[in-house]
Each structure stands twice: as C-alpha cells, then as structure tokens.
C-alpha cells in the first residue's frame, strides 16, 4: 500500500494512507460504518468495548472517506480519544484503568459461569495479552490538554 507523509499537528509527522477507489473503497466504507455501529452499541452495553471499534472505524475511514474520518475525529464524545490515538498513540490513564478493570471483571464473570479448565486458560491468556497491550501503550501526559 502506498502511503504519503502528511503533517497532522505542528509537532507530529503522520503517515496518511491513500484513499481507495471502487470495490476496496466500498469495503472499507462498509467496514467503517459497521465498526461505528458496534462502537455505538458498546457505549450502552457495559461489557462490550467501544473504543477499539471506533479506532477500527477511523482506520477504515482513512482508507475510504475523508468526510467520515473528519466526522469521527471531531465527534464530541469519541473525538478526543481518537485524536489522542491518531496523532500520538496515547491512551489516557483513566481509559487504561477502566479498560483493564472491565477486562478482568468480564473474565472473572466468564470463569464463574464456565467450569472448564481449558477455557480458564484461554480467558487468562486473552486477559493477560490485552492487559499487557493496553498498559504498554503511551499514557497521555496530564499536562497536555
């Protein structure tokens, strides 16, 4: 995939993927809309994540629709988090704490209802992997607005 460098903010150089045309554009656009739907559902369903779906939607819209990409980045609810991720790969400390807490809470509830040691292992590996990934991402400095 050909990518062109762009300046996304005064201090950060980003790489902007080229927009697709035709069938591929339609697939990215459809995927983006689906991810927005899942992300919106995740805002209302406590055990379903939302941020990851909005990040995936942003990724798809970067390849299909500048208008929808800008809409997501400027959205009053999810926009600030997506801009932090898009520009700097930052996750806010509170977001990390909530995400990791919810992961372990959901894993714990799942283990309570599923009584199979093999499943315990899969759940533990999943939770540990997700916890490591989230914890290892950059944390947004408190001084940055």
C-alpha positions in Angstrom: 0.0 0.0 0.0 1.4 3.4 -1.0 1.4 5.9 1.8 2.2 9.6 1.7 3.5 11.6 4.7 1.3 14.4 6.0 1.6 16.8 8.9 -1.2 16.1 11.3 -0.1 18.5 14.0 2.7 21.0 14.5 5.0 18.5 16.2 3.9 15.1 14.9 4.5 13.8 11.4 2.0 11.2 10.4 1.6 8.8 7.5 -1.7 9.1 5.7 -2.8 6.0 3.7 -4.0 6.7 0.2 -7.8 6.6 -0.3 -9.0 3.6 -2.2 -11.4 3.6 -5.1 -14.0 1.2 -6.4 -14.8 -2.1 -4.6 -12.0 -1.7 -2.0 -13.2 1.7 -1.0 -16.8 0.3 -0.6 -15.5 -2.5 1.6 -13.5 0.0 3.8 -16.5 2.3 3.9 -18.9 -0.5 4.9 -16.5 -1.8 7.5 -16.1 1.7 9.0 -19.9 2.1 9.2 -20.2 -1.4 10.8 -17.5 -0.5 13.3 -19.2 2.8 14.2 -22.4 0.8 14.9 -20.6 -1.7 17.1 -18.8 1.1 18.9 -22.0 2.9 19.5 -23.6 -0.3 20.9 -20.5 -0.6 23.1 -21.3 2.8 24.6 -24.5 1.4 26.0 -23.7 -2.2 26.8 -21.4 -2.3 29.8 -19.4 -5.5 28.9 -18.8 -4.5 25.3 -15.9 -2.3 24.4 -16.4 0.8 22.3 -13.1 2.5 21.8 -11.5 -0.3 19.8 -14.4 -0.3 17.3 -14.1 3.5 16.9 -10.4 3.1 16.3 -11.1 0.4 13.6 -13.7 2.7 12.1 -11.2 5.5 11.9 -8.7 3.2 10.2 -11.3 2.2 7.7 -12.5 5.7 7.0 -8.9 6.9 6.5 -8.9 4.5 3.5 -12.4 5.4 2.2 -13.9 8.7 3.3 -12.2 11.9 4.4 -15.6 13.3 5.4 -16.4 10.4 7.8 -12.9 10.4 9.1 -13.2 14.1 10.0 -16.6 13.5 11.5 -15.2 10.8 13.8 -12.2 12.9 14.8 -14.4 15.9 15.6 -17.1 13.9 17.4 -17.8 15.4 20.8 -17.8 12.1 22.6 -15.2 9.9 20.9 -13.3 12.5 19.0 -10.8 13.5 21.8 -9.8 9.9 22.4 -9.5 9.1 18.7 -7.4 12.3 18.1 -5.1 11.3 21.0 -4.7 7.8 19.4 -4.4 9.1 15.8 -1.9 11.8 16.5 0.3 10.3 19.3 -0.8 6.7 20.0 -1.7 7.9 23.5 -4.3 6.4 25.9 -5.5 8.4 28.8 -4.7 7.0 32.3 -8.4 6.8 33.2 -9.2 5.0 30.0 -6.5 2.4 30.7 -7.7 1.8 34.2 -11.3 1.4 33.1 -10.4 -0.8 30.2 -8.2 -3.2 32.2 -10.7 -3.3 35.1 -13.5 -4.2 32.7 -11.4 -6.9 31.0 -10.7 -8.6 34.3 -14.2 -8.2 35.6 -15.6 -9.8 32.4 -13.0 -12.6 32.5 -13.9 -13.2 36.2 -17.6 -13.4 35.4 -16.9 -15.7 32.5 -14.8 -18.0 34.7 -17.6 -18.1 37.3 -20.1 -19.4 34.7 -17.9 -21.6 32.6 -16.4 -24.5 34.5 -13.8 -25.9 32.1 -10.1 -25.6 32.9 -9.2 -25.3 29.1 -11.5 -22.2 28.9 -9.9 -20.7 32.0 -6.5 -20.9 30.2 -7.8 -19.3 27.1 -9.5 -16.5 29.1 -6.4 -15.9 31.2 -4.1 -15.7 28.2 -6.6 -13.3 26.5 -6.8 -11.1 29.6 -3.1 -11.0 30.1 -2.4 -10.2 26.5 -5.0 -7.4 26.5 -3.7 -6.0 29.8 -0.1 -6.0 28.5 -1.1 -4.3 25.3 -3.1 -1.6 26.9 -0.6 -1.0 29.7 2.3 -0.8 27.3 0.8 1.9 25.2 1.9 5.5 25.8 -0.1 7.3 28.6 -1.2 10.8 27.7 0.7 13.3 29.9 -1.5 15.1 32.4 -0.2 18.5 31.3 -1.4 18.0 27.7 -5.0 19.3 27.2 
